[in-house]
Each structure stands twice: as C-alpha cells, then as structure tokens.
Amino acid sequence: MQVSEYQDLLLPTLKKYFGYDSFRAEQQEIIESVLAKNDNLVIMPTGGGKSICFQLPAILFKGLTLVISPLIALMKDQVDGLKANGIPANFFNSSQTKEEHLQIFEDIHHSKIKLLYVAPESLSQLENMVNEQYISCIAVDEAHCISSWGHDFRPSYQQLGYLKAKLPNTPILALTATADKATREDIVNQLRIPNANQSISSFDRKNIEIEVRPANDRVSQIIKFIRSKPNEAGIVYCLSRKSTEQLAEKLLLNGIKATTYHAGLTFEKRNKSQEDFIFDKTQVVCATVAFGMGIDKSNVRWVIHYNMPKNIEGYYQEIGRSGRDGLKANALLFHSYSDVIQLRKFAEGTSNFEFQIAKLDRMKQFSEATTCRRKILLSYFGELLSENCGNCDVCKNPPEFFNGTLIAQKALSTIVRLKESEATGIVIDVLRGARNATIIDKKYDSIKTHGIGNDISWKDWQHYIIQLVNQGYCEIAFHKHNALQLTEFSKKVLFDNELVKLTKPVAIAEKETKKKTTKKASSSNLFERLRKLRHSIALEEDIPAYLVFNDATLKDMEMNRPMSDEEFLDISGVGQRKLDVYGTVFINEIIAFTNEKKVKSKKGNTHKITYKLYKEGLSIDEISAERELAPTTIFSHLAKLYTEGKDVDIYEFIDKNDVAEVRKAKETLKTPDGLKAYFEFFKEQMDYATIRLALSVIEKEEL
C-alpha cells in the first residue's frame, strides 16, 4: 500500500486499538513517514507517545515490526500492554524455552505476530527471520544506548548498523527521550541511516512540578513528602546500592512500604521489586538509575532524586517516568556538594573525563539556579521558553535577595585565615565558633574570625557559601581535598566592598495528609471507586492496573460519567477492545455512583427488571436501550437469572458447541478464577459474553 492508501485508516486504527480520537503533536507526521518506508530518528520525551509511532504502523504493515529493546525484564510488560489493546505481539529472549522460540518462529512464518520485542544480544538467533520476506519495519527503542556519547553506553547496541545493510528497503525508526546534537549524530551514523527524518518534539512536560532542595536532613523530608501523597506511586533514585537499602529500611521503620532495586540484587529479587511496583503491591521503590528504563507504568506520580544525577539527560529521563498519563506529577531533587564531589570521583580516570565534568557542571548549574528551572532545562535541549513556567520551585517561591556583602566578607576572610586549605565544613565550624576536636587540635579557635558568624545557623552558612561558589567569589579545589579557595573576584569583596547579593534559605513545610480525610475521599470520590475497581480487575487478571486503564482515563470517566457503550467509547484511552472487556463493569460502577440512593433502595431488583422486559419479548438491544445499560450487562443478568432457575432460553443466545468448548477449557484450565484465562485459552476468538453465558449453563448443570 502507498502511504495515501493508509490515510483513511490512521484515526480509526488509533481509536480502535489505543482509544484516542486524535494524534499528539508530530505523531501523525512520523507515522506517515514510517508508512512511506522512510528512516526516522524520533526524540520525544517520556510519556510523549513514542511507542505509537511504531506500534500503529506495525498494525497496518503486512509483515512483522521488530522492536529492539534493551531490558529483557520489561519486554513482557510491554507485550502485555499491546495484547490488552488487542494487538498480537510477543517477545523473544533468553528467558524462554526452546519450544517457545520454535512457536514464535512458526507464528512469524504464518504472520500471526505484528510486533516482536527482542534484545540486541538475541538478534543472532533470529538471523533466518531477519529478512524482507518477514520484516516490514525495525524500531530501535532507547536509541541513546547506541551512542558512545550517550549517558547509558551499551556496546551491543553499536552492532546494529548491519541491519540497514541487510534490509536496505526496510524503514528503521530510532527512538529515545533524550539526545543532544552530538548524540543524535552518533545514533544515525551508527545505524547507517544518515538521511533519516529527524523529529524533535517539545521537551516541555508541563504537568511535572520541578523542585530542588538542599540535602539537609533529606530522609525526614522524604518521609514527610511521601506521607503527604498517600496511595501515590513513586521512585526514589539513589547514587549507590547501599543508600537504596538504607533509605528503604528507614521508610519501612516509618510505616512506608518500600522496596529496593539495584544491580547487586539477584535477578529474582530485582524482578520481584519491579513487578511489585508495576502491580501496585509496593508504592515506593528506592533504586539506582538502572530502574525504570522502558517501564510504561503510567501512574507514577512522583520521582525523588536522593542524590544529584551526573547529567541533565539522565535527570530529565528519570523525572519523565512520572506523570506519563499527563496528570499532575512531582519531581524533587536534593542537592549537595558532597554529591558533586562523589560524581567527580566517579568520572576520574575515565576516557572522557572532561566531557563528563562539563555535563556535571551543567547539572550543578541547574540545581543551584535562582531563575526558572524549566527554562534552563529546556534550553539545554535547544528549546526556548519565552515565559517563566510557573510550575517550579523558583517560579512558585521566587528567591528573596538581600545585601549579603558582610556575610561574604566574613566567609572569605575565614578562608584566607585558614590558608585556603580547608573544606566547607571546617570553614563553617570556625565561623560559628565550634570547639570540636579538629578545631582545637589545629588551633583554629585562636584565629581572628573564630565565632564571627555564630548568629547564623550551620545550614544557613552552607546555603550562603554555596552561593558564593556559584557566583565565583570562591571555588572548591577538588584536587586538594575539596578545600575552599579564593578567586580573582574575592579581592573586590574584601577590599572594595563590592555588593554581593544573596538569597535567603526557603523554609520547607510539608503538608501531612490526615487519614480521616483520605478515608472520606475514598468513600465519596468516583475516581477512588474506579481506581479500586481497576485494582480488583488487575488482581483478577494478573496484570498491572495501568494496563486496564491509566489514571487520565479514569479522570475522564469521573468527569464525563459515561453510561452507555457509545459514551464509554468516547472516553480518551478507551478503544473497542477495552470497551468489550471492561465496559460493563465500569459503566455499572459509574451508574451505581451517580444514582447511589436509587440503587440502594432498589438493591437486588436490577436482574428482575431485566427479566420482566425479557419476558415481555424485548430483544437484547431493546432491553439495553430501555435500561440504559450495555448489552454485555444484560447478558450477565440473563446468565445470573438462568443460574437461579428463571425461565430463560439461554440457547437463544449461545450455541451448544460453544458450551462444549468452554466445558473442555474449564477442565483443561482446572476451573480458573475470572474470565481472562478462558479468553486467552481461545486465543481471544470467543468473546467474554459468550464465555460468561456458557459458564452459567455449566454451573447450573453441576448443581
């Protein structure tokens, strides 16, 4: 097919499989380019809709779309998400048996799979299938892994260039959330797609509130922050394995259910931590940066950085794991110079030391900013924001400047008297007049400035000295045990009384959420009721809750309150398959909530009303219209009525052969809970209503 022939299929396919009525910015243009068999490089922020750029063409292409993905542990979740939308997909990796691999080969040969996820290391096992007879498109996800300049260097990705030589007429689509100019050039060169169309979407994730705080007593701050957001999932990123475990332990001691994730854990433990988080069994994960890549969990509401990241690319990608559904999210970063020092040590001895330090300096500048942080973040990626964002800590609480010349003179004078040989901590101890062992042993209690700043707290002194470093009045000599030293600008302050403007520390006041308020909200709020319904369905079907519906879709239901199939299908995120599978129960819950008193007064009569209309000779569609209920709901009523012994001709709605097939499935599956097991057993060819009716027949026969 030519791309023009696909044109009329784009929006119907988007709605049917993904539940959306329109494309996001640039999605359609990218999809049309892929369908025209052009190579593409897509830079789109996390949650911006990158996946649809290759998943939708995959549905329309005749052959297979091969998706090269870096993490084996995440492939199943991504494939489960596709299957939940009615898209045939699978993954191929070392966790599977030889028999499973053979079945995949068979499915590819018979065009039964539209998307196949594979790690780059497993591509060699698919060599006989990687040809233009089978492959229609190749998507390289997390493409920054290809680049030697990228922030997550992965050698196996650099061997993917052979694909273009082997499949010259097959479009290659490289996707990542973050890549500066050098990384973008490296990606297209490594993949041998120099003429690829490059699409760089806006990096502005307006829904994420950005905040940076000094790392003073950060554990207490984190505990208060999490308690202020009950029932919300979040990730705390830590620099080391040890700190993830220590923090998780402290959170547990304070009644916050948290788990850990880092490379030092066994595969089984890492997998359990990840699955517990994805399935909402654990709300908080304390993790190293290895956690989160490729996770499609849409209801992560916050991300905390316990330590400062080593560069802006990593920071941006990590905060992007929150608020993927477009709803309000929070990104909180704790900043300290000890983190800067540690990160510099990590960079020492590496082949690209200067490059890493330059990136670290930009991250440090962002953390210490006194102007709109989003402006700084976006400008790093070459995007200009004309107005302040209004959704970062600097915009919401603009720093209050004052004449800090005297404070600066006291600090700089103390640095001179310490012969520029001591780090920040000792300088502050001298300023505050401390008499600890170090001060007394080194006789620092006898210098002239000892105690000259005892009217300022230790934390506030730290805040002011960091600003003096940022403004260039002193510097940290990293090669001399992080000693504070003067600069050429210091003399202007010490001898010429040059004005120094400093900002006052911002007091952090976290609002604790009372349990009573939460309980009340849970019982009266429709969103909470829908969230609990989603959770129970997810448990029954053994899938993550966000694969049922994401939070944004539940919010849309809460706002519009659909009470028919047509209205439910109008909800953003509801496609035909989601309507077929989940429409009935969600519509019923919305109706129950909207007419709470009415429902309570007539509790137990709803099936009787359906039975009365059925006995009057109305068809399913007529009963559905009369009762303003989905047809699937009417079928469930009839199934229940039949089981209870009412005069219902069940075989008017179901074939005896279907009952026989369901009976066999029940025996094979050993009477599973829920309908999904049956649905999958029949390879999704028998609808839920038929399965439910057949089970009611079997149940009555067994009574």
Number of C-alpha atoms within 10 A of each C-alpha: 10 9 14 11 9 16 13 10 11 18 15 16 18 19 20 20 23 24 23 20 19 14 15 11 12 16 22 18 13 25 22 18 20 25 25 15 18 20 28 24 26 27 25 22 23 26 19 22 16 19 17 18 22 27 22 20 23 25 18 15 17 15 22 26 27 24 24 25 23 23 16 16 17 20 24 15 20 21 19 18 19 19 17 19 20 17 21 17 20 20 23 22 20 12 10 10 11 10 9 13 17 11 12 18 17 13 14 19 15 11 14 14 21 24 27 21 25 23 20 20 14 13 16 10 12 13 9 9 16 19 15 15 11 18 21 24 28 26 26 27 23 21 31 27 23 29 25 17 20 21 19 17 14 15 13 13 24 19 13 18 17 13 16 17 12 12 18 13 14 21 24 29 28 28 25 20 24 26 24 15 9 12 20 23 15 20 27 23 15 18 25 18 21 15 12 19 17 16 16 17 16 17 22 17 20 17 16 25 21 23 19 21 19 18 19 13 8 15 14 12 17 20 17 16 19 22 19 15 15 15 14 16 23 26 28 24 28 22 19 13 17 13 18 22 19 12 23 21 17 15 21 12 11 12 10 18 15 24 26 27 25 22 13 10 13 11 12 9 15 19 15 15 24 22 18 17 22 23 19 21 15 19 21 27 25 29 28 22 21 12 20 19 16 18 17 21 25 23 25 27 23 26 26 23 25 25 23 27 25 25 20 23 21 18 20 20 17 22 27 25 27 28 28 27 22 17 17 15 25 22 25 22 24 21 22 21 17 13 19 21 14 14 20 17 12 13 17 13 8 11 9 11 14 12 12 20 18 12 17 21 16 16 23 22 14 21 21 17 15 17 16 22 25 27 19 20 22 17 13 16 17 13 16 15 15 7 9 14 18 16 18 24 20 20 18 13 10 14 17 12 12 12 12 16 17 14 19 26 19 15 24 26 19 21 26 13 15 20 13 19 17 18 19 18 14 19 26 26 22 27 26 20 18 18 16 11 9 13 18 12 10 9 11 21 20 12 12 13 20 22 17 16 19 16 9 14 12 15 13 13 23 21 17 19 23 19 20 22 16 15 14 14 21 24 18 20 16 14 7 13 12 17 21 27 22 20 13 9 13 20 15 12 18 16 9 9 13 15 14 18 15 21 16 13 16 13 7 8 9 14 11 13 15 11 10 9 9 12 10 10 14 15 11 11 13 21 21 16 20 23 20 14 16 24 20 13 18 19 15 14 16 11 19 24 25 24 22 22 23 18 25 21 19 23 19 17 23 17 12 14 21 21 21 20 20 11 13 25 23 18 23 20 24 25 24 18 19 22 22 17 18 17 23 21 18 21 24 17 19 21 18 14 18 14 11 12 11 11 15 11 9 9 10 10 12 13 17 14 13 23 22 12 17 18 11 9 11 15 12 20 13 14 21 21 13 12 16 13 19 25 20 23 20 23 20 19 19 26 24 18 19 20 21 12 9 13 13 16 10 19 12 7 14 16 13 13 10 15 21 13 13 24 18 12 18 17 10 11 13 9 12 13 11 12 18 17 18 22 18 11 16 15 9 14 9 15 14 19 21 20 21 20 27 25 19 22 20 16 12 14 9 7 6
